[in-house]
Amino acid sequence: MSGTSVDGVDAAVVAVESETVVKVLGFASRPYATAEREQILTAIGTGTARELALLHRRLGLWFAEAASDALARCGLRPGDVSLVASHGQTVWHEPGYVSLQLGCSATIAERLGVPVVSDFRSRDVAAGGQGAPLVPIADAMLFGAAEAPRVLLNIGGMANATWVPRRGRLDGVLAFDTGPGVAVIDAVTRQLLPDLPFDVDGRGAARGTPCEAVLDRRLAGEYFSAPPPKSTGRETFGARYAQQLVADVRREQPLASDDDCIATALELTVRSIAGQIRTWLPGAERADVVVSGGGARNPTLMRRLGAELGAGRLRRFDELFFDGDAKEAVVFAYLGWRTREGLPGNVPSATGAAGPRVLGAVTAS
């Protein structure tokens, strides 16, 4: 898995025991070097056909490397697993029309000698869905609570929330992208403080004061008022959005500091998540909210989100399950297993597809 935060490749080794039980055997993360991250971001923004093709190949190599590392940490070899599931790196997401992920599955299969399931989003898009979010089926089957509703919130580059009435059941499940996760915060930080890849521990945001006028205008934007199903990406909340946000803050408050701009970006993430949960997830005000993803490691973000939602309801994913950084890699391993078993991998109420579909394409070993 390589997500919209574009910080590296996450690989998990997973034993799927049943449709509702998985065991995580190991996890490894291959961080992107600065030059690699810039290759990806450039390709997403202005890449030529050649640059995209080269990135497709390189990502396949990086994914195979991460998978090999994860297996080695478990004392396993590629031949010990039945398949590799690769989400790829999203380079273009246009909801309801196309969602493109790069990361050559043939390269992974050739390097590891294992069948590869990839291209998970295309079938849902072909069925009239947005191709995202795809995490909800795992949220419902694996991570919901047995006796009470629960909200599963992942704060990666984008943030997505899943409402699960009861674990192991899909009826009543609702899910959507709430908007930006850490992508805008990271982009604002890199724009203003190029020596930092992101706002470490939320320190800049903690020192700053958010610009309320800018927040009011941004939160009145079209994406936040649109009802689910909905999904988004860097095409909407990326570097250009971050540049405009900084310009808006400086125009509204000419003496605004860099920290004020970062604080505004963080507050946009916090208030959009909390507002979207309150607006679109009925009964969520009474449910626990379980948080995973890079945003869960930002103390300032978590503190502010707890204040918005009610601190007693906010829990970290790794308190209940396993390392939250591994969650999405585990989810796509589970989706790969569902593909092999001929089981649907989408939740139509989340993506808007015409119905349940078996997802993914298989590249033979």
N, C-alpha and C positions, 0 to 999 in steps of 0.2 A: 504494500500500500504506500502510495506517495500522494499526500493530500494537498489541499489548496494552500496550506501554510508553506509548502515548498521548503521544508527544512531537512528532509532526508527520506530514506526508504525504511519502512518498518516491516519486519518479517516475523511471523509467529509460527511455531510448530504446534499443531492442534490435533488432538484425537477426538473425533466426533463419535460419541457413544450412542446417541439417539437424537431424535429431532429436537429434544429439549435439554440435552446434556452434552457439554463439551469440556474437555480437559486441556488446559494450556501447558504444554510440555517445555516450551522455551520461547524466548523472544530476543531479537537483536535489532538494533537500529543502525543504519549506515547514514551518517550525516552527510549532507551535500557540502562539498568545499564551496568557497565563495564563487569561484569561476563556474562550477557546475550549476549552482543556483542561478547565476546570471544567464547561463545558456538557456535554462528552462524559462525564466521570466522573459528573456528576449524573444524566444520562440513563441511564447504565448502572446506577446504583444505585437511583434512585427516580423515574425520569422518567415523566411522565404521557404519555398518547397524543399530546397536542398537542406536548409537548416533544420526543418521539421523532420526530414528523412534521417538525417544524421542523429538527431536527438532520439528518434524512435529506436534506433539501433543501440545507442549508448545507454538509454534507460533499460533496455533489455539486459544488457551486461551488468548494470548496477543492481537490478532486481535479482539476477541470478547470484551475484556476489552476496547480497544480503541474505538470500535464502540459504546459501551454503554456510554462511556464518551462523545463522540461527540453528541449523541442523548440527553443526560441529559443537556448538555449546551444549547440545543435548546428547552428545556422543553418538549421533546418527549420521548416516550417509544418505544421499539422494535416493538410492534404491530402497531405502526403508520406508518411504512414503508413497502413497498411491497417486497423488496429484499435487500440483502447485496451482494455486488460484492467484491471479494477478489482476488487481484493479487497474493498474497503469496510472499515468499522470494525466489529469485532465488538462487539455490545452484549449478547448473551446466548448462552452456549454450554453446552448441556446434552447431554453426550455420549450418542449413541445415540438421541436424541429430536429435538433441534432445534439449529440453529446459525444465528443471525441477524446479518447484517451490514447496516449502513446506508451510504448514499452513493448518491444517486439517479442511476442510469445514464442515464435520459432527460435529466437536466440536463447530464451530461457530454457526451452525444451532441449535444444541442442547441447547447452552447457551442462544441464542437470540430468538429462536422460529420463525425464519424467513427463507425463502428459500435463499440459497446461490449460487451465480454463481462464479465459480472458474475455474482454469486450462485453462486460455484464450489462451495460446500459442500453445498448442498441435495440434489443428486442422489446424492451419496455417502451422506448421511443416509437418503434414501429407500430406498437399497439396503441398509440395515441397518448402515451404517458410522457412525463418529463425526463425519465431516465434517472431521477433522483427525487428524494433520498432513497437509498437502498438498504440502509442500516435498519429500518424499522422492523423487518421480519425477524432479525436476530434480537432486537430489543424486546419484541413481544414473546418470542419463543424461549429466550435464554435469560433475559435480564430483568423482566418484570417481577413484581412481588406476587406471591402466591395468593394472598388474601386481601389485597388493597390496591387501589390505583397507584401508578408511579409515573413520573416524567423522567425520561432518559434524555439528558442534554449533553451533546458533544460540542465543544468549542474548539474547532480547528481553525483553518483559515476562514471558513464560513462556520456558522453555528446552526445546528439542527436539533429539533426537539421531537420526541416521540411520546405520545400519551398511550400507556398500556393499562387497560382496566384490570386484567389478570394475566399472569404468566401462562404461556402455553396456548393462548387463544388469540385469534386475529380479529374477531368481531369487536367493533368499537375502537380499534386502533386508529389513531390520527397522528400524522407526522408531516413536517415541512421544515424548510430552511427558514430560520428567523431573520437572517441577514448576515452582516459581517460578524466574524468571530475575532481572530487576532490579525487577520490580513491587513485591515486598515490601520490598526495600531502599529504593526510592524512596518508598514510602508511609510507612515508618517515619521516614525523613529529613524528609519534609514535615510529618508529625505533630509531631515534636520540634523541628524547625528550620524554621518556615514560610517563612523568607526564602530557603531553598534548594529548588530543584526536585528535586534529587537529591544524593547524596553525591559531590561533585566529586572525580574521580580516586581515589575510595575513601579519602579522607584521614581521615574520621571513623572508618571501620571499622579503618583501620590504627592509630589511636590507642587503640581500645577493646579489651576482652577479652570474647570470647563467653561466654555462660552455658551451660556444658556440660549442666546438668540440663535446661534448657529444650530444648536441641538434641536430647537423647536422647528426650524425650517427643514432640517434633514429628516427628522422623525415624521414629518408630514409628507414624506416622499411616497411615490407611487407604489414601490415594493411593499412598504409596511402596511399600506391600506388595502392591498389586494388580499382576497381570501385564499386559503389553501384549496387545492394542492398548489404548491409553489416551491421553486428551487432557484438558486442563484449561484454566482461564482465571481471570479475576478473580472469578468467582462463588465460587471456592474460595480462591484466593491473591490476595486484593485488600485493600482498605482495612480491612475488618473483621478479616481475618486478621492484618494488621499491628498493629492496635490490641490484639488479644488477645496477640500476641507481646510487645509492650512491657509489657503488664500482667503477663504471666507472668515476664518478666525482673525487673521491679521487685518482684514478690511473692517471687521466689526470692532476690533480692539487693537489699534495700531501698536500698542505697547505690550501686546501679548508675548509671553516667553515661549521658548520651545516646549517647555514642560506644560504650559497651558494648552498648546496644540495637541500634545500627546494625551493629556487628561480629557480633552474634548473627544478624541477618537475612542478612548476607553469607555467614556460615559455613553457614547453612541452605541457601542456594543452592549453594554449593560442594560441600558434602557430599552433598546430594541428587543433584546431577549426577553426581559421581564414583561414588556408591553405585549409582545406577540403571544407569550404563554397565557397571559391574563385574557387576551382578546379571543383567541382561537381554540383554547383547550378548556372545555367546560369541566368544572370541578377541580381544576389544577391548583386552585388556592388551598385545597385541603390535602394535597398529595406531596410526598417527598419528591425532591428534584435531585437526581443523581448525575453528577457532572464528571465528564471525561474530556480528554483532549488537552492540547497545549495551554488553553486558557485556564484550565484547572490548576496549573502551576504558577499562575500570576496572582500573588496574594492580594494585590490591590483590586484586581478584577473580581476575585472571589469575595472579598470583603464588601465591595459595593453591590455585587449581585445578591449576596445574602441580605443586605439591608433592603434591597428592592423587593425581594421575594419573601423575606422572613427567614432569618438566619437559622432558625430551628429546623427548617425544611430542607436545607441545602446539605447534601452529602457528597463526598468524593467517591467516584466509582471504585477506586482501589481499596476503600474501606470495606466494601461488600463483596468484591470479586477478585480481580487481579490487577496488575499494573495497567492503569487507564491508558497509558501510551500505546499499549498493545491492542486496545479494543478494536479499532477498525481493521487491523490486519487479521485478527481473529474472526471478525464478522465476514470478511471476504473468503477466508478459509471455509467457514461454514456455508457461505453461498456457493462455493465451488463444490462442496459435498452435496448440496441440494441439487446442483446441476447434474452431478453424476447419478444421483438417485432418481432423477426425473421429477423433482419436486419444484413447484414455483418458487421464485426468489424475490418477487416484487409484492408489495402491498398496494393494490389499486387505489385505495382511499388516500394513500400518501403520494403516489406518483400521477394519478389521474388516468392510468392505462385502462383499456376496455375490459381487462380481466386479468386473472393470475396468469403468469407466463414463466416457463422455464428459461432461465437467463444464461447467457454466455456462449462462447464458441470454444471448441476443444481442439487444441493442437496436439497431435499424437507425438509420443516420445520417439 
